[in-house]
Amino acid sequence: MHQIKTIPSVSIGFHTFLLLCLCIVFQAGCGSEGRLTGSSRVPEDRGAEHIRQKIPPSTSSFDPSTIRFVLIPGGTTRVGSVKSEPGRDSKMERLRTIAVSKIEMSRSEITRSQWYAIMEPTRSISLNEVDFPITDITWHEAVQFCQILTIKTGVVHRLPTEPEWEHACKAGSDEMFSTWKGNCSLSEAISSFHRGDTGKLVRGIKASCNVDSGKILPVGQFAENPYGLVDMHANCWEWILLADTLSPPPSPLHAPIRGGSAISTNPLEARSANRAWQPMSQAATAIGFRVVRELKN
């Protein structure tokens, strides 16, 4: 495996962000080697002017403040996992220290109501589905959502990088699961694992996040992590920016996904360091995304 160089900080400027998106969206097609199955949709050109032309007039009333952001402090963070961690992939989870910049990240995955307000404003949805995470979208569509927010607000919105996502997920902890506020059962389960009780660890995971339930839930059904984020562990996988990846993708047509999902039957897939790849043009019912909002220097 090729090793990547650690970077002094992770911060993407407005013009660099749009250029990155332009370079990637021209790639078409998808492979059959994706981790999850789903439909394939090849996007058209989505440059800045094209996006401006595609914004429906009615989205002018969309209030970006409906997306709640949480401040994620910058600093150095350890990504990857220790050799003794159960479920560890030694090739995918090499332990190293990386510096990340301070950012803001959406508290939860983008919901259906937030998605449709931007992407399909004329579509009506029922009250009982507004807080479900939007899923079954391609990586390209998630990027387009971020581009529209960037243009409408004048502030860069984008998908998180892998180091940013893992830093936010671990929230200052080196454990395989960040310790939720007041979640004594998971803390005890992790401690039990260190004493050799793997079974209690699995039970603690299932009690603390939406994994192995077979059903994606509305966002925020479980406690926040110490940074104030919800559903970083499971509920649905999350698309990640194809920049500063922790290892090369299996092909130029793949992007990282992180977090695990309710559909997974293996609770250890929801670990902070667990990584997977998905063809960028392949949507899946278990993949959503959350948004980073860059802070001005």
C-alpha positions in Angstrom: 0.0 0.0 0.0 1.2 3.5 -0.7 1.5 5.8 2.2 0.3 9.4 2.1 2.2 12.3 3.5 0.6 13.8 6.6 -0.5 17.4 6.0 -0.1 20.4 8.2 -3.7 21.2 8.1 -6.9 20.5 6.1 -8.5 23.5 4.6 -9.9 24.0 1.2 -10.4 27.4 -0.4 -13.5 28.4 -2.4 -11.9 28.3 -5.8 -9.9 25.2 -5.0 -13.1 23.5 -3.8 -15.0 24.3 -7.0 -12.0 23.2 -9.2 -11.8 19.9 -7.3 -15.5 19.3 -7.9 -15.2 20.2 -11.6 -12.3 17.8 -12.1 -14.1 14.9 -10.5 -17.6 15.2 -11.9 -16.4 14.7 -15.4 -15.6 11.1 -14.5 -18.4 8.8 -15.4 -19.5 5.2 -14.8 -19.0 3.0 -11.8 -17.4 -0.4 -11.0 -19.1 -3.4 -9.6 -16.7 -3.8 -6.8 -18.5 -1.3 -4.4 -19.0 -2.2 -0.8 -22.7 -1.6 -1.1 -25.2 -2.2 -3.9 -27.4 0.5 -5.3 -28.5 2.3 -8.4 -26.1 4.2 -10.7 -26.5 7.7 -12.0 -23.9 9.5 -14.1 -24.0 13.3 -13.5 -23.7 16.0 -16.0 -21.2 18.9 -15.9 -21.7 20.8 -12.6 -19.4 23.8 -12.8 -20.2 27.0 -10.8 -22.2 28.7 -13.6 -24.1 25.6 -14.4 -25.0 25.2 -10.8 -26.2 28.8 -10.6 -28.5 28.2 -13.6 -29.8 25.0 -12.0 -30.9 26.5 -8.7 -34.7 26.7 -8.7 -36.0 30.2 -8.0 -38.1 29.0 -5.1 -34.9 27.9 -3.2 -34.2 31.6 -2.6 -36.5 31.2 0.5 -34.4 28.4 1.9 -32.9 29.3 5.3 -29.4 27.8 5.7 -29.8 28.2 9.4 -32.0 25.1 9.4 -28.8 23.2 9.1 -27.4 23.2 12.6 -23.6 23.3 12.7 -21.2 22.3 15.5 -17.7 23.8 16.0 -15.0 21.1 15.7 -11.7 22.3 17.2 -8.6 22.0 15.2 -5.3 20.3 16.3 -3.6 17.0 15.9 -5.5 13.8 15.9 -4.7 10.1 15.7 -6.4 8.4 12.8 -6.4 4.6 12.4 -6.6 1.9 15.0 -4.4 0.0 17.4 -3.4 -3.6 16.5 -5.6 -5.0 19.3 -8.8 -3.4 18.1 -11.5 -5.9 17.0 -12.5 -5.8 13.4 -9.4 -3.8 12.5 -8.1 -3.9 8.9 -4.4 -3.5 9.2 -4.0 -2.2 5.6 -6.8 0.3 5.8 -6.4 1.6 9.4 -2.7 2.4 9.8 -2.2 4.4 13.0 -0.7 7.9 12.5 -1.0 11.5 13.7 -2.4 14.2 11.4 -3.1 17.9 11.9 -6.6 19.2 11.1 -7.9 22.8 11.0 -10.9 24.1 13.0 -14.2 23.6 11.1 -17.9 23.6 11.6 -19.7 20.3 10.8 -23.5 19.7 10.6 -24.7 18.2 13.8 -26.4 15.3 12.0 -26.6 13.9 8.5 -28.5 16.1 6.1 -32.2 15.4 6.4 -34.8 14.8 3.8 -36.5 18.1 4.5 -33.1 20.0 4.1 -32.3 18.1 0.9 -35.6 18.7 -0.8 -35.7 22.4 0.2 -32.5 22.8 -1.9 -32.7 20.1 -4.6 -36.4 19.6 -5.2 -38.2 22.5 -3.6 -41.6 21.7 -5.2 -41.7 18.3 -3.7 -43.8 17.8 -0.6 -42.9 15.3 2.1 -44.9 14.1 5.0 -44.2 15.3 8.5 -43.2 11.8 9.7 -40.2 11.7 7.2 -38.7 15.2 7.5 -36.1 14.2 10.0 -34.9 11.1 8.3 -31.4 11.4 6.8 -31.5 11.7 3.0 -30.1 8.5 1.5 -30.0 6.8 -1.9 -28.0 9.6 -3.5 -24.7 9.5 -5.3 -21.5 11.2 -4.2 -21.9 13.6 -7.1 -25.3 14.6 -5.9 -24.0 15.2 -2.3 -21.3 17.4 -3.8 -23.8 19.4 -5.8 -25.8 20.1 -2.7 -22.7 21.5 -1.1 -21.9 23.6 -4.1 -25.4 25.2 -4.1 -25.0 26.0 -0.4 -21.6 27.5 -1.1 -22.9 29.7 -3.9 -26.0 30.8 -1.9 -24.1 31.7 1.3 -20.7 32.8 -0.1 -19.1 30.4 2.5 -17.5 27.1 1.4 -19.7 24.1 2.2 -18.3 20.7 1.3 -18.1 17.1 2.4 -15.7 16.4 5.2 -12.2 14.9 4.5 -11.3 11.5 6.1 -9.1 13.1 8.7 -11.7 15.7 9.6 -14.5 13.1 9.8 -12.4 10.7 12.0 -11.2 13.6 14.2 -14.8 14.7 14.7 -16.0 11.2 15.3 -13.4 10.4 18.0 -14.0 13.7 19.7 -10.7 13.7 21.6 -10.8 9.9 22.3 -8.5 7.2 21.0 -11.1 4.5 21.6 -12.9 2.6 18.8 -16.1 4.4 19.8 -16.3 8.0 21.2 -17.8 8.0 24.6 -21.3 9.6 24.4 -22.2 12.2 27.0 -23.5 10.3 30.0 -23.3 6.9 28.2 -22.0 4.8 31.0 -23.0 1.5 29.4 -20.7 2.0 26.4 -17.9 3.2 28.6 -18.3 0.1 30.7 -18.5 -2.1 27.6 -15.3 -0.7 26.2 -13.6 -1.2 29.6 -14.9 -4.8 29.6 -13.5 -5.4 26.2 -10.1 -4.3 27.4 -10.5 -7.0 30.1 -11.4 -9.6 27.5 -15.2 -9.5 27.3 -15.9 -8.9 23.5 -19.6 -10.0 23.9 -20.4 -7.1 26.3 -18.7 -4.7 23.8 -21.1 -5.8 21.0 -24.1 -5.5 23.3 -23.0 -2.0 24.4 -22.6 -0.9 20.8 -26.0 -2.0 19.8 -27.5 -0.2 22.8 -25.7 3.0 22.0 -26.2 3.5 18.3 -28.4 2.4 15.4 -26.6 -0.6 14.1 -27.8 -4.0 13.1 -31.5 -2.9 13.5 -32.2 -3.2 9.7 -34.0 0.2 9.9 -32.6 3.7 9.4 -34.1 6.1 12.0 -34.7 9.9 12.1 -31.5 11.8 13.1 -30.6 12.4 16.7 -32.3 9.4 18.3 -29.1 8.7 20.3 -26.9 10.8 22.5 -24.4 13.4 21.2 -20.7 12.7 21.3 -18.4 15.1 23.3 -18.3 17.5 20.3 -22.1 17.6 20.1 -22.5 15.5 16.9 -25.1 12.8 16.6 -25.1 9.6 14.6 -21.4 9.5 13.8 -21.6 5.8 14.6 -24.1 4.0 12.3 -27.6 4.9 11.3 -26.2 5.5 7.7 -22.9 5.5 6.0 -21.6 9.0 5.0 -20.0 10.1 1.8 -16.5 11.7 2.3 -14.7 14.2 0.1 -12.2 12.6 -2.3 -9.3 14.7 -1.0 -6.7 13.9 1.7 -7.8 10.2 1.7 -6.0 8.0 4.2 -5.1 5.6 1.4 -5.4 5.5 -2.4 -8.9 4.5 -3.6 -9.4 1.2 -5.4 -10.1 3.2 -8.6 -10.5 6.9 -9.6 -14.3 6.3 -9.6 -14.5 5.4 -5.9 -15.0 7.7 -2.8 -14.7 6.9 0.9 -17.7 6.2 3.1 -17.5 6.2 6.9 -19.6 5.4 9.9 -21.4 2.2 9.3 -25.2 1.8 9.1 -28.3 0.3 10.6 -28.3 -2.2 7.7 -25.0 -3.7 8.7 -25.1 -6.9 10.7 -21.6 -6.3 12.0 -21.6 -3.6 14.8 -17.8 -3.3 14.5 -18.3 -1.6 11.1 -19.5 1.5 13.1 -16.0 1.9 14.7 -14.4 5.4 14.4 -11.5 4.1 12.3 -13.4 1.8 10.0 -13.2 2.7 6.3 -14.9 1.6 3.2 -15.2 2.6 -0.5 -18.2 3.1 -2.8 -18.4 3.9 -6.5 -19.2 7.6 -6.7 -22.0 7.2 -9.1 -23.6 4.4 -7.2 -26.4 5.4 -4.8 -27.4 3.1 -1.9 -30.2 3.2 0.6 -27.7 3.1 3.5 -25.5 6.0 2.4 -26.2 9.7 3.3 -23.8 12.6 4.1 -23.2 15.5 6.4 -21.7 18.9 5.6 -18.6 20.9 6.6 -18.7 24.7 6.7 -15.3 26.2 6.4 -14.3 29.0 8.8 -12.8 32.1 7.5 -9.2 32.6 8.6 
